[in-house]
């Protein structure tokens, strides 16, 4: 029997997904083979070492682009009923609001205040009114 302790798979996964070390270095550090690492990664669905984890600022920027695109569609849709589009825009604004509340716009920055969000909503309403004319 071997006195060797079993590998600490939680630490191995953190090192792998956090890209702290190359897979070969992780294997050497924990005394496992690359086949064991690959098997565990595939069976437990670990995040690939090549996967790009989106940054919070990227998510906010993407949401702003989505909102801008939806507003442009609303402005262009003169003859179409806009109820469905307004609902989709409303949901997108709620998502953006949640991201900003959680401080996703910038690290170590206070989340937007209610006043900021009220100003944003007022601007959106103003644009809707202008496009309706």
VOLOKOL-656499 format. One record per residue: residue number from 0; residue in three letters; chain; x, y, z of N, C-alpha, C in turn. Coordinates in nm, 2 decimals. Example, Ala and Ser with C-alpha at 12.3 -4.5 7.8 and 13.67 -1.06 7.14 Angstrom:
BEGIN
+------+------+-------+--------+--------+--------+--------+--------+--------+--------+--------+--------+
| resi | resn | chain |   n.px |   n.py |   n.pz |  ca.px |  ca.py |  ca.pz |   c.px |   c.py |   c.pz |
+------+------+-------+--------+--------+--------+--------+--------+--------+--------+--------+--------+
|    0 |  ALA |     A |   1.32 |  -0.57 |   0.78 |   1.23 |  -0.45 |   0.78 |   1.32 |  -0.33 |   0.78 |
|    1 |  SER |     A |   1.28 |  -0.22 |   0.71 |   1.37 |  -0.11 |   0.71 |   1.29 |   0.00 |   0.79 |
+------+------+-------+--------+--------+--------+--------+--------+--------+--------+--------+--------+
END
This chain:
BEGIN
+------+------+-------+--------+--------+--------+--------+--------+--------+--------+--------+--------+
| resi | resn | chain |   n.px |   n.py |   n.pz |  ca.px |  ca.py |  ca.pz |   c.px |   c.py |   c.pz |
+------+------+-------+--------+--------+--------+--------+--------+--------+--------+--------+--------+
|    0 |  UNK |     A |   0.08 |  -0.12 |   0.00 |   0.00 |   0.00 |   0.00 |   0.09 |   0.12 |   0.00 |
|    1 |  UNK |     A |   0.03 |   0.23 |  -0.06 |   0.11 |   0.35 |  -0.07 |   0.07 |   0.45 |   0.04 |
|    2 |  UNK |     A |   0.17 |   0.52 |   0.10 |   0.14 |   0.62 |   0.20 |   0.11 |   0.76 |   0.14 |
|    3 |  UNK |     A |   0.12 |   0.76 |   0.01 |   0.10 |   0.89 |  -0.06 |  -0.04 |   0.94 |  -0.05 |
|    4 |  UNK |     A |  -0.06 |   1.07 |  -0.02 |  -0.20 |   1.12 |   0.00 |  -0.26 |   1.14 |  -0.14 |
|    5 |  UNK |     A |  -0.39 |   1.13 |  -0.15 |  -0.45 |   1.15 |  -0.28 |  -0.44 |   1.30 |  -0.33 |
|    6 |  UNK |     A |  -0.44 |   1.32 |  -0.46 |  -0.43 |   1.46 |  -0.51 |  -0.54 |   1.55 |  -0.46 |
|    7 |  UNK |     A |  -0.50 |   1.67 |  -0.44 |  -0.60 |   1.77 |  -0.39 |  -0.66 |   1.83 |  -0.52 |
|    8 |  UNK |     A |  -0.77 |   1.77 |  -0.57 |  -0.83 |   1.81 |  -0.69 |  -0.89 |   1.95 |  -0.69 |
|    9 |  UNK |     A |  -0.93 |   2.00 |  -0.58 |  -0.98 |   2.13 |  -0.57 |  -0.87 |   2.23 |  -0.60 |
|   10 |  UNK |     A |  -0.76 |   2.21 |  -0.54 |  -0.64 |   2.30 |  -0.57 |  -0.60 |   2.29 |  -0.71 |
|   11 |  UNK |     A |  -0.60 |   2.17 |  -0.76 |  -0.55 |   2.14 |  -0.90 |  -0.65 |   2.22 |  -0.99 |
|   12 |  UNK |     A |  -0.78 |   2.21 |  -0.97 |  -0.87 |   2.28 |  -1.05 |  -0.86 |   2.43 |  -1.05 |
|   13 |  UNK |     A |  -0.83 |   2.48 |  -0.93 |  -0.81 |   2.63 |  -0.91 |  -0.69 |   2.67 |  -0.99 |
|   14 |  UNK |     A |  -0.58 |   2.60 |  -0.98 |  -0.46 |   2.63 |  -1.05 |  -0.48 |   2.62 |  -1.20 |
|   15 |  UNK |     A |  -0.55 |   2.52 |  -1.25 |  -0.58 |   2.50 |  -1.39 |  -0.67 |   2.61 |  -1.45 |
|   16 |  UNK |     A |  -0.78 |   2.63 |  -1.38 |  -0.88 |   2.73 |  -1.44 |  -0.83 |   2.87 |  -1.42 |
|   17 |  UNK |     A |  -0.75 |   2.89 |  -1.31 |  -0.70 |   3.03 |  -1.29 |  -0.57 |   3.05 |  -1.37 |
|   18 |  UNK |     A |  -0.53 |   2.95 |  -1.45 |  -0.41 |   2.97 |  -1.53 |  -0.29 |   3.01 |  -1.45 |
|   19 |  UNK |     A |  -0.28 |   2.96 |  -1.33 |  -0.17 |   2.99 |  -1.24 |  -0.04 |   2.93 |  -1.29 |
|   20 |  UNK |     A |  -0.05 |   2.80 |  -1.34 |   0.07 |   2.73 |  -1.39 |   0.03 |   2.66 |  -1.52 |
|   21 |  UNK |     A |   0.12 |   2.62 |  -1.60 |   0.10 |   2.54 |  -1.72 |   0.05 |   2.40 |  -1.67 |
|   22 |  UNK |     A |  -0.03 |   2.33 |  -1.75 |  -0.07 |   2.20 |  -1.71 |   0.04 |   2.10 |  -1.67 |
|   23 |  UNK |     A |   0.15 |   2.10 |  -1.75 |   0.26 |   2.01 |  -1.71 |   0.32 |   2.05 |  -1.58 |
|   24 |  UNK |     A |   0.32 |   2.17 |  -1.54 |   0.38 |   2.22 |  -1.41 |   0.28 |   2.17 |  -1.30 |
|   25 |  UNK |     A |   0.15 |   2.19 |  -1.33 |   0.05 |   2.15 |  -1.23 |   0.06 |   2.00 |  -1.20 |
|   26 |  UNK |     A |   0.08 |   1.92 |  -1.31 |   0.09 |   1.77 |  -1.29 |   0.22 |   1.74 |  -1.21 |
|   27 |  UNK |     A |   0.33 |   1.81 |  -1.24 |   0.45 |   1.78 |  -1.16 |   0.43 |   1.82 |  -1.01 |
|   28 |  UNK |     A |   0.37 |   1.94 |  -0.99 |   0.35 |   1.99 |  -0.85 |   0.27 |   1.90 |  -0.77 |
|   29 |  UNK |     A |   0.17 |   1.83 |  -0.83 |   0.07 |   1.75 |  -0.76 |   0.09 |   1.60 |  -0.77 |
|   30 |  UNK |     A |   0.19 |   1.56 |  -0.85 |   0.23 |   1.42 |  -0.87 |   0.12 |   1.34 |  -0.94 |
|   31 |  UNK |     A |   0.06 |   1.40 |  -1.05 |  -0.04 |   1.33 |  -1.13 |   0.01 |   1.33 |  -1.27 |
|   32 |  UNK |     A |  -0.05 |   1.25 |  -1.35 |  -0.01 |   1.25 |  -1.49 |  -0.10 |   1.34 |  -1.57 |
|   33 |  UNK |     A |  -0.06 |   1.37 |  -1.69 |  -0.14 |   1.46 |  -1.78 |  -0.27 |   1.39 |  -1.82 |
|   34 |  UNK |     A |  -0.27 |   1.26 |  -1.83 |  -0.39 |   1.18 |  -1.86 |  -0.49 |   1.20 |  -1.74 |
|   35 |  UNK |     A |  -0.44 |   1.19 |  -1.62 |  -0.53 |   1.21 |  -1.50 |  -0.59 |   1.35 |  -1.50 |
|   36 |  UNK |     A |  -0.51 |   1.45 |  -1.53 |  -0.56 |   1.59 |  -1.54 |  -0.67 |   1.60 |  -1.65 |
|   37 |  UNK |     A |  -0.64 |   1.55 |  -1.77 |  -0.73 |   1.56 |  -1.88 |  -0.86 |   1.49 |  -1.84 |
|   38 |  UNK |     A |  -0.85 |   1.37 |  -1.78 |  -0.97 |   1.29 |  -1.75 |  -1.06 |   1.37 |  -1.65 |
|   39 |  UNK |     A |  -1.00 |   1.42 |  -1.55 |  -1.07 |   1.50 |  -1.44 |  -1.14 |   1.62 |  -1.51 |
|   40 |  UNK |     A |  -1.06 |   1.69 |  -1.59 |  -1.11 |   1.81 |  -1.66 |  -1.23 |   1.78 |  -1.74 |
|   41 |  UNK |     A |  -1.22 |   1.67 |  -1.82 |  -1.34 |   1.64 |  -1.91 |  -1.46 |   1.59 |  -1.83 |
|   42 |  UNK |     A |  -1.44 |   1.51 |  -1.73 |  -1.55 |   1.45 |  -1.65 |  -1.62 |   1.55 |  -1.57 |
|   43 |  UNK |     A |  -1.55 |   1.65 |  -1.52 |  -1.61 |   1.75 |  -1.43 |  -1.64 |   1.88 |  -1.50 |
|   44 |  UNK |     A |  -1.61 |   1.89 |  -1.63 |  -1.64 |   2.01 |  -1.71 |  -1.57 |   2.13 |  -1.67 |
|   45 |  UNK |     A |  -1.44 |   2.12 |  -1.64 |  -1.36 |   2.24 |  -1.60 |  -1.35 |   2.34 |  -1.72 |
|   46 |  UNK |     A |  -1.33 |   2.46 |  -1.68 |  -1.31 |   2.57 |  -1.78 |  -1.18 |   2.54 |  -1.85 |
|   47 |  UNK |     A |  -1.19 |   2.55 |  -1.99 |  -1.07 |   2.52 |  -2.07 |  -0.96 |   2.62 |  -2.04 |
|   48 |  UNK |     A |  -0.84 |   2.58 |  -2.05 |  -0.73 |   2.67 |  -2.03 |  -0.72 |   2.78 |  -2.14 |
|   49 |  UNK |     A |  -0.78 |   2.75 |  -2.25 |  -0.79 |   2.84 |  -2.36 |  -0.91 |   2.94 |  -2.36 |
|   50 |  UNK |     A |  -1.00 |   2.90 |  -2.27 |  -1.13 |   2.99 |  -2.27 |  -1.09 |   3.12 |  -2.22 |
|   51 |  UNK |     A |  -1.16 |   3.22 |  -2.27 |  -1.14 |   3.36 |  -2.23 |  -1.26 |   3.40 |  -2.14 |
|   52 |  UNK |     A |  -1.22 |   3.43 |  -2.02 |  -1.33 |   3.47 |  -1.92 |  -1.36 |   3.62 |  -1.94 |
|   53 |  UNK |     A |  -1.48 |   3.65 |  -1.97 |  -1.51 |   3.79 |  -2.00 |  -1.49 |   3.88 |  -1.87 |
|   54 |  UNK |     A |  -1.44 |   4.00 |  -1.89 |  -1.42 |   4.09 |  -1.78 |  -1.55 |   4.16 |  -1.76 |
|   55 |  UNK |     A |  -1.58 |   4.21 |  -1.64 |  -1.70 |   4.28 |  -1.60 |  -1.72 |   4.40 |  -1.69 |
|   56 |  UNK |     A |  -1.61 |   4.48 |  -1.71 |  -1.62 |   4.60 |  -1.80 |  -1.66 |   4.56 |  -1.94 |
|   57 |  UNK |     A |  -1.62 |   4.45 |  -1.99 |  -1.65 |   4.40 |  -2.12 |  -1.80 |   4.37 |  -2.13 |
|   58 |  UNK |     A |  -1.86 |   4.32 |  -2.02 |  -2.00 |   4.29 |  -2.02 |  -2.08 |   4.41 |  -2.03 |
|   59 |  UNK |     A |  -2.04 |   4.51 |  -1.95 |  -2.12 |   4.64 |  -1.95 |  -2.11 |   4.71 |  -2.09 |
|   60 |  UNK |     A |  -1.99 |   4.70 |  -2.15 |  -1.97 |   4.76 |  -2.28 |  -2.06 |   4.69 |  -2.38 |
|   61 |  UNK |     A |  -2.07 |   4.56 |  -2.37 |  -2.15 |   4.48 |  -2.47 |  -2.30 |   4.51 |  -2.45 |
|   62 |  UNK |     A |  -2.34 |   4.53 |  -2.32 |  -2.48 |   4.56 |  -2.29 |  -2.52 |   4.70 |  -2.35 |
|   63 |  UNK |     A |  -2.42 |   4.79 |  -2.33 |  -2.45 |   4.93 |  -2.39 |  -2.47 |   4.92 |  -2.54 |
|   64 |  UNK |     A |  -2.39 |   4.84 |  -2.61 |  -2.40 |   4.82 |  -2.75 |  -2.54 |   4.76 |  -2.79 |
|   65 |  UNK |     A |  -2.58 |   4.66 |  -2.71 |  -2.71 |   4.60 |  -2.73 |  -2.82 |   4.71 |  -2.72 |
|   66 |  UNK |     A |  -2.81 |   4.79 |  -2.61 |  -2.91 |   4.89 |  -2.59 |  -2.91 |   5.00 |  -2.70 |
|   67 |  UNK |     A |  -2.80 |   5.03 |  -2.75 |  -2.79 |   5.13 |  -2.86 |  -2.85 |   5.07 |  -2.98 |
|   68 |  UNK |     A |  -2.82 |   4.95 |  -3.01 |  -2.88 |   4.88 |  -3.13 |  -3.03 |   4.88 |  -3.12 |
|   69 |  UNK |     A |  -3.09 |   4.84 |  -3.00 |  -3.23 |   4.84 |  -2.98 |  -3.29 |   4.97 |  -3.00 |
|   70 |  UNK |     A |  -3.23 |   5.08 |  -2.95 |  -3.29 |   5.21 |  -2.96 |  -3.29 |   5.25 |  -3.11 |
|   71 |  UNK |     A |  -3.18 |   5.22 |  -3.18 |  -3.18 |   5.26 |  -3.32 |  -3.29 |   5.19 |  -3.40 |
|   72 |  UNK |     A |  -3.32 |   5.06 |  -3.36 |  -3.43 |   4.98 |  -3.43 |  -3.56 |   5.05 |  -3.40 |
|   73 |  UNK |     A |  -3.58 |   5.09 |  -3.27 |  -3.70 |   5.16 |  -3.23 |  -3.72 |   5.29 |  -3.31 |
|   74 |  UNK |     A |  -3.62 |   5.36 |  -3.33 |  -3.62 |   5.49 |  -3.40 |  -3.66 |   5.46 |  -3.55 |
|   75 |  UNK |     A |  -3.61 |   5.35 |  -3.60 |  -3.63 |   5.32 |  -3.75 |  -3.77 |   5.26 |  -3.77 |
|   76 |  UNK |     A |  -3.83 |   5.20 |  -3.67 |  -3.96 |   5.13 |  -3.68 |  -4.07 |   5.23 |  -3.67 |
|   77 |  UNK |     A |  -4.10 |   5.30 |  -3.77 |  -4.20 |   5.40 |  -3.77 |  -4.34 |   5.34 |  -3.78 |
|   78 |  UNK |     A |  -4.36 |   5.25 |  -3.87 |  -4.49 |   5.19 |  -3.90 |  -4.52 |   5.06 |  -3.82 |
|   79 |  UNK |     A |  -4.42 |   5.01 |  -3.75 |  -4.44 |   4.88 |  -3.68 |  -4.49 |   4.91 |  -3.53 |
|   80 |  UNK |     A |  -4.57 |   4.82 |  -3.48 |  -4.60 |   4.83 |  -3.33 |  -4.47 |   4.81 |  -3.25 |
|   81 |  UNK |     A |  -4.45 |   4.89 |  -3.16 |  -4.32 |   4.88 |  -3.09 |  -4.33 |   4.82 |  -2.95 |
|   82 |  UNK |     A |  -4.45 |   4.77 |  -2.91 |  -4.46 |   4.71 |  -2.78 |  -4.36 |   4.61 |  -2.75 |
|   83 |  UNK |     A |  -4.34 |   4.51 |  -2.84 |  -4.25 |   4.40 |  -2.82 |  -4.10 |   4.46 |  -2.81 |
|   84 |  UNK |     A |  -4.07 |   4.55 |  -2.89 |  -3.93 |   4.60 |  -2.89 |  -3.91 |   4.68 |  -2.76 |
|   85 |  UNK |     A |  -4.01 |   4.76 |  -2.72 |  -4.00 |   4.83 |  -2.59 |  -3.98 |   4.74 |  -2.47 |
|   86 |  UNK |     A |  -4.05 |   4.63 |  -2.47 |  -4.03 |   4.53 |  -2.37 |  -3.89 |   4.47 |  -2.36 |
|   87 |  UNK |     A |  -3.84 |   4.44 |  -2.48 |  -3.70 |   4.39 |  -2.49 |  -3.60 |   4.49 |  -2.44 |
|   88 |  UNK |     A |  -3.62 |   4.62 |  -2.48 |  -3.54 |   4.72 |  -2.44 |  -3.54 |   4.74 |  -2.29 |
|   89 |  UNK |     A |  -3.66 |   4.73 |  -2.23 |  -3.68 |   4.74 |  -2.09 |  -3.60 |   4.63 |  -2.02 |
|   90 |  UNK |     A |  -3.61 |   4.51 |  -2.07 |  -3.54 |   4.40 |  -2.00 |  -3.39 |   4.42 |  -2.01 |
|   91 |  UNK |     A |  -3.34 |   4.47 |  -2.12 |  -3.20 |   4.50 |  -2.14 |  -3.15 |   4.61 |  -2.04 |
|   92 |  UNK |     A |  -3.24 |   4.71 |  -2.02 |  -3.20 |   4.82 |  -1.93 |  -3.20 |   4.76 |  -1.79 |
|   93 |  UNK |     A |  -3.29 |   4.67 |  -1.75 |  -3.28 |   4.61 |  -1.62 |  -3.16 |   4.53 |  -1.60 |
|   94 |  UNK |     A |  -3.11 |   4.46 |  -1.71 |  -2.99 |   4.38 |  -1.70 |  -2.87 |   4.47 |  -1.68 |
|   95 |  UNK |     A |  -2.87 |   4.58 |  -1.75 |  -2.76 |   4.68 |  -1.74 |  -2.76 |   4.74 |  -1.60 |
|   96 |  UNK |     A |  -2.88 |   4.77 |  -1.55 |  -2.90 |   4.83 |  -1.42 |  -2.84 |   4.73 |  -1.31 |
|   97 |  UNK |     A |  -2.87 |   4.60 |  -1.33 |  -2.81 |   4.50 |  -1.23 |  -2.66 |   4.49 |  -1.24 |
|   98 |  UNK |     A |  -2.61 |   4.49 |  -1.36 |  -2.46 |   4.49 |  -1.38 |  -2.40 |   4.61 |  -1.31 |
|   99 |  UNK |     A |  -2.45 |   4.73 |  -1.33 |  -2.40 |   4.85 |  -1.27 |  -2.41 |   4.84 |  -1.12 |
|  100 |  UNK |     A |  -2.53 |   4.80 |  -1.07 |  -2.55 |   4.79 |  -0.92 |  -2.44 |   4.70 |  -0.86 |
|  101 |  UNK |     A |  -2.41 |   4.59 |  -0.93 |  -2.31 |   4.50 |  -0.88 |  -2.17 |   4.55 |  -0.90 |
|  102 |  UNK |     A |  -2.15 |   4.67 |  -0.95 |  -2.02 |   4.73 |  -0.96 |  -1.94 |   4.67 |  -1.08 |
|  103 |  UNK |     A |  -2.01 |   4.63 |  -1.18 |  -1.94 |   4.57 |  -1.30 |  -1.88 |   4.67 |  -1.39 |
|  104 |  UNK |     A |  -1.91 |   4.79 |  -1.38 |  -1.86 |   4.89 |  -1.48 |  -1.71 |   4.91 |  -1.46 |
|  105 |  UNK |     A |  -1.66 |   4.93 |  -1.33 |  -1.52 |   4.94 |  -1.31 |  -1.49 |   4.89 |  -1.17 |
|  106 |  UNK |     A |  -1.38 |   4.82 |  -1.15 |  -1.34 |   4.77 |  -1.02 |  -1.32 |   4.88 |  -0.92 |
|  107 |  UNK |     A |  -1.35 |   4.86 |  -0.79 |  -1.33 |   4.95 |  -0.68 |  -1.40 |   5.09 |  -0.70 |
|  108 |  UNK |     A |  -1.51 |   5.09 |  -0.77 |  -1.59 |   5.21 |  -0.79 |  -1.72 |   5.19 |  -0.73 |
|  109 |  UNK |     A |  -1.78 |   5.29 |  -0.67 |  -1.91 |   5.28 |  -0.61 |  -2.01 |   5.25 |  -0.72 |
|  110 |  UNK |     A |  -2.11 |   5.17 |  -0.70 |  -2.22 |   5.14 |  -0.80 |  -2.29 |   5.27 |  -0.83 |
|  111 |  UNK |     A |  -2.36 |   5.28 |  -0.94 |  -2.43 |   5.40 |  -0.98 |  -2.54 |   5.42 |  -0.88 |
|  112 |  UNK |     A |  -2.57 |   5.55 |  -0.85 |  -2.68 |   5.58 |  -0.76 |  -2.81 |   5.57 |  -0.83 |
|  113 |  UNK |     A |  -2.92 |   5.58 |  -0.76 |  -3.05 |   5.58 |  -0.81 |  -3.07 |   5.70 |  -0.90 |
|  114 |  UNK |     A |  -3.01 |   5.82 |  -0.86 |  -3.02 |   5.94 |  -0.94 |  -2.96 |   5.92 |  -1.08 |
|  115 |  UNK |     A |  -2.84 |   5.85 |  -1.08 |  -2.78 |   5.82 |  -1.21 |  -2.87 |   5.74 |  -1.30 |
|  116 |  UNK |     A |  -2.93 |   5.64 |  -1.24 |  -3.02 |   5.55 |  -1.32 |  -3.15 |   5.63 |  -1.36 |
|  117 |  UNK |     A |  -3.20 |   5.72 |  -1.28 |  -3.31 |   5.80 |  -1.31 |  -3.28 |   5.89 |  -1.43 |
|  118 |  UNK |     A |  -3.16 |   5.95 |  -1.43 |  -3.12 |   6.03 |  -1.54 |  -3.11 |   5.95 |  -1.67 |
|  119 |  UNK |     A |  -3.06 |   5.83 |  -1.66 |  -3.05 |   5.74 |  -1.78 |  -3.18 |   5.71 |  -1.84 |
|  120 |  UNK |     A |  -3.28 |   5.68 |  -1.75 |  -3.41 |   5.65 |  -1.79 |  -3.48 |   5.77 |  -1.85 |
|  121 |  UNK |     A |  -3.46 |   5.89 |  -1.79 |  -3.51 |   6.01 |  -1.85 |  -3.46 |   6.04 |  -1.99 |
|  122 |  UNK |     A |  -3.33 |   6.01 |  -2.01 |  -3.27 |   6.03 |  -2.14 |  -3.34 |   5.94 |  -2.24 |
|  123 |  UNK |     A |  -3.36 |   5.81 |  -2.20 |  -3.42 |   5.71 |  -2.29 |  -3.56 |   5.75 |  -2.33 |
|  124 |  UNK |     A |  -3.64 |   5.80 |  -2.23 |  -3.78 |   5.85 |  -2.26 |  -3.77 |   5.96 |  -2.35 |
|  125 |  UNK |     A |  -3.68 |   6.05 |  -2.33 |  -3.67 |   6.17 |  -2.42 |  -3.64 |   6.13 |  -2.57 |
|  126 |  UNK |     A |  -3.55 |   6.03 |  -2.58 |  -3.52 |   5.98 |  -2.72 |  -3.64 |   5.91 |  -2.78 |
|  127 |  UNK |     A |  -3.72 |   5.84 |  -2.70 |  -3.84 |   5.77 |  -2.75 |  -3.94 |   5.88 |  -2.80 |
|  128 |  UNK |     A |  -3.95 |   5.99 |  -2.72 |  -4.05 |   6.09 |  -2.76 |  -4.00 |   6.16 |  -2.89 |
|  129 |  UNK |     A |  -3.87 |   6.18 |  -2.90 |  -3.81 |   6.24 |  -3.02 |  -3.84 |   6.15 |  -3.15 |
|  130 |  UNK |     A |  -3.82 |   6.02 |  -3.13 |  -3.84 |   5.93 |  -3.24 |  -3.98 |   5.92 |  -3.28 |
|  131 |  UNK |     A |  -4.07 |   5.94 |  -3.18 |  -4.22 |   5.93 |  -3.21 |  -4.27 |   6.04 |  -3.30 |
|  132 |  UNK |     A |  -4.20 |   6.15 |  -3.30 |  -4.24 |   6.27 |  -3.37 |  -4.22 |   6.26 |  -3.52 |
+------+------+-------+--------+--------+--------+--------+--------+--------+--------+--------+--------+
END
